Amino acid sequence: MTTNQFMFFLFATIIVVFSVLTVTSRRILRAATFLLFVLVSTAGLYFMLKFNFLAAIQLTLYAGGIVVLIIFSILLTSQIAEKLEQPALTKKIFAGLAAVIGASLCIYTILLYNFIPSNLPSIGTNVDTIGQALISTGKYGYALPFEVISILLLSAMIGSIIVAKKRKD
């Protein structure tokens, strides 16, 4: 086994294990920490594929920004010491069923698709080309989707804080 194969299996194992721990942990701060390990390992996979820009974005935006935002939200709502309640058996069954159906649909789609190499010339991946695509609003621009996602994340954060702050009377 080569070093690259070993690192791939190491990162893949870390991603799978900590993903399961993220969704099964009953302590919310631990779940956020487990999510951090998943995001950092994903960045490690990007570095292995020599997608350095994508790996840097993964580390700074997701691992650095989103997880810190989640942890601050947890700290602001003062719910660190509380344990999440155990979900009902029916919720567990439906969640498992949804996971199995989703995984089988993904595997079926991947196996059904015929991957054909493209004859189109490759687009340059220098910083200038990536920067122009990020600020462009044209056909292949990312400015509008970035703004939509930022508004979605902001509304999700506000909603989660409101739900967490709601007192049980």
N, C-alpha and C positions, 0 to 999 in steps of 0.2 A: 504494500500500500504506500502510495506516494504521500508527500507532505500535504499537497493540495487536497487529495482525497480525504486524508485524516482531518484536515481543517474543515472541509465541507461537512463531513459527518458530525464533527464536534459542534459546529454552528447549527446544523439541522437539529441535532439532539437538544441543544439548549433552547432553540426556538419552540420545539414541540413540548418539551417538559414545562418550560416557564409559561407557555400559552395555556396549557391545562391548569397550571397553578394559578394563573391570573383569573380565570373564569370560575375556579372552584374555591378560591380563598374566601373565607368569611370575614376577614379583616381588610378593610378597604385600603389602608395605607400599604399593607403587604401586597395587595393586588396591583397597586400602582408601581411598587418597586419591581414586582415580577414583570410587569409590562415594560419597564425600562430595560431589563435584561433581554427581552424579546427584540426590542427596537435596536439595541446595540449589536446584537448578534446578526440581525438583518443587515446592518451597515457593514459588518464583517464580511458577509456574503458579497455585498456590492464591491467591497475592496478587492476580494478575491477575483471577481469578474473584471477588474480594472475599470469599474465605473466610479472613479474617484469623486467626481462632482456629485453624483447621486448619493454616494456614501456620506459625503460631507453634509449634504442637505438632510439626509436621514438623521445624522447625529445632531446637527444644530437645530433643525426645525422640530423633529418629532421627539428624539430623546432629550434634547435640551429644552425645547419650548413647551411642547404639549404636556410632557410628564410633569414639568415644573408647574404648569398651570393647573393640572389635576391635583398635585400635592398641595398647592396653595388653596385650592377650593376645599380640599379635605380639611386643611388646618383652619380655614375661615369658618367653616360650619361647625367646628368643634365636635367632630364625631370620630375622633381617632380611637378612643377606647371602646366604642360600641362594636359589637359583633353583628354582622348581618344575620337575619333570621334564616333558618334552614328552609329551603323551598319545599313546597308540597310534592308528593310523589307524582301527581299528574303533571306538574310543571317539569319535573325531571324527565318523565317519559316523553312528553312532547318536545322538550329541548333535545333529547337524544335522537328522537325520530327526525327532527328537523336537521340535525347535524349529519345523520346518516344519509338522508335524502339529498342534502346539499353536496356532500362529498361524492356520492355516487353520480349525481348530475355533472359535477365538475370532471370527474374521471371519465365518464362516458363522452362528454364533449371533447376532452383532450384526445381520447383514443379515436374518436370519429373524424376529427379534423385532419386533413391531409396537408402537412407542412411542406410547402414548396418554396425553394429559395427564390428570391426576387432578383430580377435582372436590372433593377433600377440602380443608378449610382448612389453610393452612400452619401449621407449628409455629413459635413464636418462636425466634429464634436469639440471644437475649441470654445473657449469661454465667450468669445464675441458672438458666435452663432447661438449659443445657449442663452446668452443675455438678450439678444434681439428677439428670440422666440418667447422669452419670459415677459417682455414688456410689450409685445405686439398684440394688437387686437384683431389681426387679420385671420386668414383661414387656419393657419397652424400656430396661432398665438395663444398664450396662456394667461393673459391679463384678466379677461372676464371670468374664466373658471376659478382663478385664484381668488378673486374678489367674492364670488359666490360662496366658495368654500369658507372663506374667512367670516362671512356673515352667518353661515350655517354653524360654524364652531362657536361664534359669539353667542348666538341664540341658544345653542345647546348648553353652554356654560351657564348662562343666566337662568335657563330652565332648571338645570340640575341644582343650582344654588337655592332657587326658590323651593324646589321640592325638598331639599335637605333641610332648609330652615323651617319648614312647616312644622309646627308644634302639634303633638297629639294631645288632645284634651279629653 
